[in-house]
Amino acid sequence: MDDSRNTGGGPGRDESAQERADRQWDEMLQEVRVAQTGAQILFGFLLSVAFTPRFAGLGGFDKGLYTVTVVLGACATASLIAPVSFHRLLAGHDLKPVLVRTGSRLIGLGLTLLALTIGCALLLLLRTATGNAVLAATVSACTVAYFAVTWLVLPFLLLRHEERRHGER
């Protein structure tokens, strides 16, 4: 086998570091398309809320919560779009492995910010809709916890399970 190739891409893969980076970049772009779309739609909706008649009647806490939610949404959107900008500016400079690592971190940050944006938006919505701050906080906290479980804990447990399973062979 050619020394420039390795099987570092996982079981059954025979790809060079550059081929692996190209594959990972393509996979990452496919993954981020879903999150970008959701973040952009949510952000657009959040921007429109300030122009509704009911917004003027919100109290100081809720207007502050709205502001935090919009800023979180803007940062989530920026983080999820940043890998595309990086690629556009750095394409052709033989930096694909660096782009993959950096893009992956930005996507992770963007997903975290998106979950926080959703949690804050839910808190604001439920405070306004129910008038019950405790219920709103409880439901919002449970929702953010659900994000943490499904986006972080379950993948970690699956990875740990697979590593143990492969270690027993």
C-alpha positions in Angstrom: 0.0 0.0 0.0 1.1 3.6 -0.8 2.7 5.2 2.3 0.7 8.4 1.7 -2.5 6.5 2.5 -3.8 5.3 5.8 -6.9 3.8 7.3 -7.3 6.6 9.8 -10.8 7.4 8.4 -12.3 4.4 10.2 -13.0 0.8 9.6 -13.1 -0.1 5.9 -11.6 3.3 4.8 -8.5 3.6 2.7 -8.1 7.3 2.3 -5.3 9.9 2.5 -5.4 12.7 5.1 -6.5 15.1 2.3 -9.2 12.7 1.1 -10.4 12.3 4.7 -10.5 16.1 5.1 -12.5 16.5 1.8 -15.0 13.8 2.9 -15.4 15.3 6.4 -15.8 18.8 4.9 -18.6 17.5 2.6 -20.3 15.7 5.5 -20.0 18.7 7.7 -21.6 21.0 5.1 -24.6 18.6 4.7 -25.0 18.5 8.5 -24.9 22.3 8.9 -27.4 23.0 6.2 -30.2 21.7 8.5 -29.1 23.8 11.4 -28.5 26.9 9.4 -32.0 26.8 8.0 -33.6 26.4 11.3 -31.5 29.1 12.9 -32.2 31.6 10.1 -35.9 31.0 10.2 -36.0 31.3 14.0 -33.9 34.5 13.8 -36.1 36.0 11.2 -39.2 35.3 13.3 -37.5 36.8 16.4 -36.7 40.0 14.5 -40.4 40.4 13.5 -41.6 40.1 17.1 -40.5 43.6 18.1 -42.9 45.0 15.4 -46.0 43.4 16.8 -48.5 45.4 18.9 -48.2 43.1 21.9 -44.4 43.7 22.2 -45.0 47.3 23.4 -46.9 45.8 26.4 -44.0 43.6 27.6 -42.4 44.4 30.9 -38.7 45.2 31.4 -37.7 41.6 32.1 -39.4 40.3 29.0 -37.9 43.0 26.8 -34.5 42.2 28.2 -35.1 38.5 27.6 -36.2 39.2 24.1 -32.9 41.2 23.5 -30.8 38.3 24.8 -32.8 35.9 22.7 -32.2 37.9 19.5 -28.5 38.3 20.2 -28.2 34.6 20.9 -30.0 33.9 17.6 -27.7 36.3 15.7 -24.6 34.6 17.2 -26.0 31.1 16.4 -26.7 32.1 12.8 -23.2 33.6 12.5 -21.5 30.6 14.0 -23.4 28.2 11.7 -22.6 30.2 8.6 -19.0 30.9 9.5 -17.6 27.7 8.1 -18.9 28.6 4.6 -17.2 32.0 4.9 -13.9 30.4 6.0 -14.1 28.0 3.1 -14.7 30.8 0.6 -11.8 32.9 1.9 -9.4 30.0 2.4 -10.1 27.7 -0.5 -7.1 26.8 -2.5 -4.6 27.3 0.4 -4.3 23.7 1.3 -6.0 24.2 4.7 -8.8 21.7 4.5 -7.9 19.8 7.7 -7.7 23.1 9.6 -11.1 24.2 8.0 -12.6 20.9 9.2 -11.4 21.3 12.8 -12.3 24.9 13.0 -15.7 24.5 11.2 -16.5 21.6 13.5 -15.9 23.8 16.6 -18.0 26.6 15.1 -20.8 24.3 14.3 -20.7 23.0 17.9 -20.8 26.5 19.2 -23.6 27.4 16.8 -25.7 24.4 17.9 -25.2 25.3 21.6 -26.2 28.9 20.9 -29.2 27.7 18.9 -30.4 25.5 21.8 -30.1 28.5 24.1 -31.9 30.7 21.7 -34.8 28.2 21.5 -34.8 27.9 25.3 -35.0 31.7 25.7 -37.6 32.1 23.0 -39.7 29.4 24.6 -39.3 31.1 28.0 -40.5 34.4 26.6 -43.3 32.8 24.7 -44.6 30.8 27.7 -44.2 33.8 30.1 -46.3 35.9 27.7 -48.9 33.1 26.8 -49.4 31.7 30.3 -48.5 34.6 32.6 -46.9 31.9 34.9 -43.2 32.6 35.2 -42.5 29.5 37.2 -44.2 27.2 34.7 -42.4 29.0 31.8 -39.0 28.6 33.5 -39.6 25.0 34.3 -40.8 24.0 30.8 -37.9 26.0 29.2 -35.3 24.4 31.4 -36.7 20.9 30.7 -36.6 21.7 27.0 -32.9 22.9 27.1 -32.1 19.7 29.1 -33.8 17.7 26.4 -31.5 19.3 23.9 -28.5 18.5 26.0 -29.6 14.8 26.3 -30.4 14.3 22.7 -27.6 16.3 21.2 -24.8 15.5 23.7 -25.5 12.7 26.1 -27.0 10.2 23.7 -24.2 10.5 21.1 -21.6 10.2 23.9 -23.3 7.1 25.3 -23.5 5.6 21.8 -19.8 6.3 21.2 -18.8 4.8 24.6 -20.9 1.7 24.0 -19.3 1.2 20.5 -15.8 1.7 22.0 -16.5 -0.9 24.6 -18.0 -3.3 22.1 -14.9 -3.0 19.8 -12.6 -3.3 22.8 -14.2 -6.7 23.7 -13.2 -8.1 20.3 
